[in-house]
């Protein structure tokens, strides 16, 4: 279960992406993931993938690769990655 503040960040990131503000979506997704990792809160399995895609769309390929690899390390059996 993802905690309420994290849910808010993920929701806001989704809205930003839908509005075409990929930079804001990337910032919010990264913040949510980093907070979740720091607090050891469970994260949605698609969070790392979504951040990787947004970063790739922004041309930030090294960061996208890093975040996807981070997700694979955290969730090695997640086929979404």
Buried (B, 14 or more C-beta within 10 A) or exposed (E): EBEEEBEEBBEBBBEBBEEEBBEBBBBBBBBBBEBBEEEEBEBBBBBBBBBBBBBBBBEBEEBBEBBBEBBBEBBEEEEEB
